[in-house]
Amino acid sequence: MTRLRPLNEIFYRIPGRVEGHLAGTHQSREAGLGTQFYGVTDFLHHPDLRRLELRRSFTDPFRRLHVRIFERRSAATVVIAADLSASMIAAGSKRLQLATLTEGLAMGARRLGDRFGFVGFDRQVRRGWVMPPMTATGWVRSWCERLNDHPWQGEGAQGALQLAQWLPARRCLVILVSDFHWPDGMLPQVLGRLGTHLVVPVVLWSRAETEDWPRWGIRRVVDAETGGEILVWLHPRWRPRLQERYRQRRRTLQRLFRISGCQPLWLEDAIDPRRIERHFHALAG
C-alpha cells in the first residue's frame, strides 16, 4: 500500500459571506469590530457609543443616533463528504488522492482558523467515518492513514442522499469527493438536498480506467459496485470507444453540475495543491 507523503497546506476561498460568531479570515454576514468600514446604521440596531457617527446623527430629521459599523471576519466550516464505495478503488489511486486531499485541506483549515469535518458514505453514511467539524485537526493524520487502508467494499453510493442529515445547520463549504459513477438521476437529488450549503464537487478519475487495457485479448471485467463479472473481447477499436464513453460521461456530469449551480474540479491521478487553490480563487471571483 502506498503511504501518505507530507503535503503542503491547501488554502481555499469561500464565495460571498460566511455565517458564524467565531473570529476568522473570511468575510462575514455580520458586522463587528473589524477594521474595514461597512456602513452606518441606527444606534438601536447596533448600540455602541464608541462608534457614534456624529454628522449623520446631527443631521437626522428624526433625531436618531447613528453609529458606524465595520466588517468582521469570521471562521468558516468545511466538511469533506467522501464517496467510499468500491468503484473508488477500481482503478488508479483514487483513495490515495482522497487521503492526500483531506490532509491538505485540513492543514489549510487549521491555518485559517476554520472548523473541519468529514463524512464518509457508500450505500449509506458510515458512522465510523463521521467526524463532526472542529478546530482541532490532530485526528486527521491517522484518519487519512485509515482511508488509505480502508477495504472500500460498499456497493453503491446511495448514502450521498443522506448527507444533509449529517451536516451542520448553518451554511458551510461541502467538498463532495467522488468519481461520480452514479445513476444520472441521483446526482441532481443529492445536490438539491445540499442546496443550503456551498457545494464544490471534486471528481476523481484515473487514466488507468481508460488506458490500462491490452490491444487484443479477452478480459474478465468485474463491476466494482455490484461484484458482477462479464467477459470482454478487446480489440484495437475497443479502447477508443471506451474513451469516447468517458468523454460523454464527462459532458453529462458537466451539464448536471451546471444545472445545479456547481463548478466541479476534475483531478486525475495526482493532487496539485496550487491547481486546487486556483479553482477556489476562481469560484470566489
Secondary structure, DSSP 8 states (H G I E B T S, - for coil): --------------SS-B--SSEEEEEEEEEES-SEEEEEEETTTS--GGGB-HHHHHH-TT---EEEEEEEEE--EEEEEEE-BGGGGSSTTHHHHHHHHHHHHHHHHHHHT-EEEEEEESSSEEEEEEEEEES--TTHHHHHHHHHH----B---GGGGGGGGGS-SS--EEEEEE---S-TTHHHHHHHHTTTSEEEEEEEE-THHHHS--SSEEEEEE-TTT--EEEEEE-TTHHHHHHHHHHHHHHHHHHHHHHTT---EEEESS--HHHHHHHHHHHH-
